[in-house]
Amino acid sequence: MVYNMIGGGAAINVLTRQAGIDLDVVDMGVNHDFPDLPGLIKRKVRPGSANMAEGPAMSEDEALKSILSGAELAVAAHEKGYNLLGTGEMGIANTTPATALYSVLLDLPLESVTGRGTGIDDERLEHKKRIIRKSISTNASRCSTAFGTLSALGGYEIAAITGFILGAAACRVPVVADGFISSAGALAALKLCPEAGDYLFFSHLSNEPGHKVVMEKIGARPILDLDLRLGEGTGAALAMQIIEAAVNVYNEMATFSSAGVSEKSGD
């Protein structure tokens, strides 16, 4: 899938081309050694996170390295002149750590935030819940802080999204989070630095039922509700175009006064 994205064949490539949005693919922990390729940023922490049902998904050093990598990428984008950033991800089974993070960071019942991800059946859904419960129990001692929770139950891509949002906020650059998994990284960023919320947009309401629960819990209003469940940053790419349109209308549209348009008079 990474090669497909680099080659321009993924859904996110279609949407970014249409909108004129620049796209970078960042390897945070893919279980593959990539050659140097245009459009690929190599920040691999290691090939795959650990089994969070048996212990922490990441060491604290690995989590910090992931956060700092994300922050550095945001700062670099700001220094290149970008004034609107977006996040996305591509991973297998990463709705599971995202769900665990939501449950712990927001003290939400697991049943209210656990969905079918890529479309698993009832048996696999119950298995998913058991794995998340075991993971939370196994890592309970690490979950007293937002950073500890992120390192124990997150993943390299989620932690990098957290750092990316924090880095963008530090540069006062707005950033658009994609869907269910990007929002988990965004939630961790908000827990670590609530002020980051001043620079954060949630692009869309995911098809995952738990996403609505989370958005309501934190008082967020996603820009779009299109029943999306694709990931890759596709929702962010769509929402960024709406944000750009809103800014252009604000800056370029004439007022009634400047256009010489008569306002409606009272009867």
N, C-alpha and C positions, 0 to 999 in steps of 0.2 A: 504493500500500500504506500509506503514511503516513496518507492521508485515511481509509482503512479502519480503521486502528488508532484514530485520533482519533474516528471515528464509532462505535466499539464493535463492529465486525464481524469482527475478527481472532481467531484462536485464543487469543492471549494475553488478549484482552478477556474471552472466555468464562471462562477459568480464573481470572483475577483477580477477576471479579465473583463467581464461586462461592466463592472463598476470602476475600473481603473485603479484597483487597490493592489499595492505591492504585497507579495506573500513570501514569507520565509518559513521553511520547515526546520524544526529544531529537534535533534535526536537527544532526548534526555536519558533514555534507558532501553532502547530497542535491542533485542537479543540478536544482533547482527552487526558485523563490522562493515561500515560503509566506506567506500573510497571517497576522496575529496570530490564533491560534485557542486556545480553552481546551484544556488538556492537552498543548500543544506548547511545548517549550522550545527556543528558537532560539539555537544555539551554533555555527552554521556557520563552519568555518574557511575553506573555499572550496568551490565546486561540484565535488566529486570530487577524489580524490588523483591524483598523476601516475603515469605508466606506469613501474612499478618495473623493467621489463625494459630500460628505457633510461636510468634514473637513479633517484635516491631517490624513493620514493613521497611523502615529506613532507620539507620542510626541517626542520632542527632546531628552528627557531622555531615552525613549525606543529605539530610533535610535542609540544613543550612546552606550547603553547597548548591542545592537545587534552587532555593529561594534567591540566593545571590546571583545565580546565573540568569534567572528571570528578570531580576532588577537591573542587572547590567545590560540586558537586551533592550529593556524599556528606555534606559538612559541613552544608549547608543542610538535608538530610533529618534529620540528627542533631539539629540545632537545633529542628526541628519536632516532635521527640519520637519519631521512628521508632527502633526498637531491633533491626530485622532488615531488611536490604536485599538486593536481588537485581539481577542484570544480565541483559541480553539484547541482541539486535541484529537488524537487518533490513538485509541488503545483498545485492547480486548479485555472484557470483563471489568472495566474500570468504573462501571456504575456501582460495583460492590464497595470499593473503598470510599467512593463519594457518598454512598448511603450511610456507611458507618460514620463518616465525618458529620453528616447532617444530624444523625441521631444523637451523637455525643455533644457536639458543639451547641446544639439548640435544645437539648434535653427533650427530644421528640420520640414518641413510641416507634419502635422499629417498623411495625406494620404500616404506619402512616406514610413512610418514606421509601419503602422497598417496592420496586417495580420489576417489570420483566426484561428490562434491558434490551437485548437484541431479539427478544421474542421467545423467551424460554417458557416451557410448559409448567403446569402446576407443580409437578414433582420437583423440577429444577428450581422453581421459585422457593419452595419450602427448604430445599437444600441451601439456597443462597441465604435465606434468613438464618439458618443454623450456623453457617460459616460466619456471618456478621456478628451474631450473638457471641460465638466463641471468640472471635477476634477482639471484641470489646472487653469481654471478661479477661482474656489472656493479657491484654495490655492496659488493664484498669489503672495500674500504678503510674503509667506514663501519661494518662489522660487528664491530669489535674490542671493543665494549662493548654492554651490553644496551640502553641508550638509543639508541646509534647504529644498532643492528640494528632496533629498533622504528621509528625514523624512516625508515630506508631501505626496510624490507620490510613495514611495517604499514599501517594506515589510520587515519583520524580516529576511527572508532567503536572500533577496537581500542585505540588510545591512550587514548581517553576511559574505556574500561573499566579499563584499567591505573590511571589516575588515580582513578577511583571507588573501586577496591579499596584503594588507598593512603590515600585520604581517609577511608574508613570505618575502616580499621585505626588511623589516627591518632586517631580519635574513639572507638576501642575498641568499634566496632559491628560485629557479624558480617555478612558479606556472602556471598550464594550466587551462584556463577557458573553460567551456563547450560551450553551444550554446547561444541562444537568450537571455535567462534570466540571465545566469551567466555573459554574456557580459555586461548586464546593471550594475551589481555589479562591474564589472571590470572598466567600464566607470566612475562610481562614484569614484572609487579608483584613477583613473588617474586624475580626476578633483581635488581631494583633495591633491594628491601628484604625480605630473607628473613623478618623478623619479622612481615610482613603475613600470613604463613601461619597465625598463631595465630587469625586472625579470618576465615578463608576456608573455605567449604564448596564442594565440587564437586557439583552437583545430580544429574547423571546421566551415564551412559556413552553417548556418542553412537554412532549407527550408523556413522559414519565410522571405518573400521578403524584409522586412525592415532591416534585418541583413546585407545584402550586402551594402545597402545604408550607414549604420552605419560604417561598416568596411572601406569602401572607404573614408568616411568623416574623420576618425581618422588615415588613412594611415596604417591600419593593414592588414596583409596577413594571413588568417587562414591556418593551415597546411593541412586540408582535405576539400574536397567538395564532399560529398556523399549524398546530399539531405536528411540529417537527420533532424528529428523533434521530437526526443524521450525524450530528457532531461535525468535526473538522473545522469549526468556525463558520459554518454556513449561515447560521442565524445571525452571527455578528456581522458578516459581510452584507446581509440584507439590511440590518438595522443601521449600519454605518451610512448607508445611502439615504435613509430617512433623516438621520441627524444632519447630514450635509445639506439636504433639501431645506430643513428647518432653518439652519444657519443662513443659507442663501436668501430665503424669504425674508428673514429678519433684517438682513443687511441691505438687500437690494429692492425690496418692494416699496413702492411709493406710499406715503401716508395719504389720507384723503386730502389733507391740507396742501401737501406739496404737489399733488396731482390735480388740484383744483376740482375735486369731486365734492359735490354738495352732500352733506350728511342729512339723514332723514329728519325732517322737522316734525315737531309734535303737533297733534291735532288741536 
